Structures are given as C-alpha cells and as structure tokens.
Amino acid sequence: MIPSLQEASGLVVSEAMACGKPVIGSKVGGILDQIVDGYNGFLVRPRNSIEIAEKILWLIDHPKKLKSMGINGKKNRGRKI
C-alpha cells in the first residue's frame, strides 16, 4: 500500500511488483504511471482511508485475483499497459 500524497517515481511500487505483489496506491505522481487499476493493483483517492480498507478487504476475499494481479505486476512492472 502506497498512500502517498505526492510521489515522483514510485520506486516502492516497482519493488512491490518485482516481488509479485499487487499494489494499492494513491492517484498521484509516478504511481499513476505504474498501477493499472484492477490489473496489477488498485488506485485510490489520496487521504481516503475507507477506500484503502475496502481494497485490502477485497483482495483478502479474492485470493485468486490477488495472485493474478501480483503476476501481472511482476510481468509488466514499470510499464503502463
């Protein structure tokens, strides 16, 4: 989870994707260039803790999708799809 209010390059996003993890990140800066909402993670509005919690719970409830999103991120990290 990357709840940044500003982010230049989003290195943490790339690192998480390299580990095969889906990423939940704020719709700011470089994060927007890396996360494709619903494909390799989720984008949420900055400062919206409820939306972050909903996405975390959704991933817990959908383990197959969690795994496929992680695989998608690992294959395509750092490249906008």
N, C-alpha and C positions, 0 to 999 in steps of 0.2 A: 504494500500500500504506500503510495506516494502522495500525501495530502498537501503538497507544496502550494504556496500562494504565488510563487514565481520560480521558474526553473529554466536555465539556459539550455543545457544539452541533455539532461535526463540520463546521466550515467548510471544511476541506480536502477532505472528501468531496464537498460541494456544488460546489466549484471543479473537482474532477476530473470529476464528472458533467457539468458545464457544458461541458467540453471533449470530451465523448463517450467517456470512458474508464471501463471497469469498475473497480470499487474492491475491494480486498481489505482488510478491516478487522477489528479485534478486536471481540469481542462485549461491548462496554462502552458505557455512556453514550449520547450522541446518535448514535453510529454505528449503533446498533440501530434507530434511528428512520428511517434513510435507506437502508441497504442491505437489499435483499430477496435473501436467499441464493439464488444461481443465476439471478436475474433481471437485476440490474444490477451484480452483483459477488458476492463471497463473504464470509461471516463465518467467522472462525477464533477458536479459543480463545486468550486472552491468553498470551503467552510461549511459544507453540508454533511455533517456527521451522520445524519439519518440515512442519507443516500449511500454513504460508505458502508454503514452497518447492513443495509439491505443487500448490497452487492456481496459482502462477505457471507452473509447467511445464504444467499442464492448459490454461491459456489460450494458451500458446505452441503447443501441439499442436492446438488447436481455434480457428483464426483466424476462422472464420465465426461461431462462438458469441461470441468476444471482441468482434467488431464488433457483433453484435446486442445484447449486454449493454451496450455503450457507448451504443448508440442508445436502449435502454430507459432508461438512467440520464439521458440528456440530456432525454428527453421528460418524465420523472417526477421529476426531482431534487428532493429535499427533501420528497417526499410518500410516505408509506407506501402501498404497493399492497396 
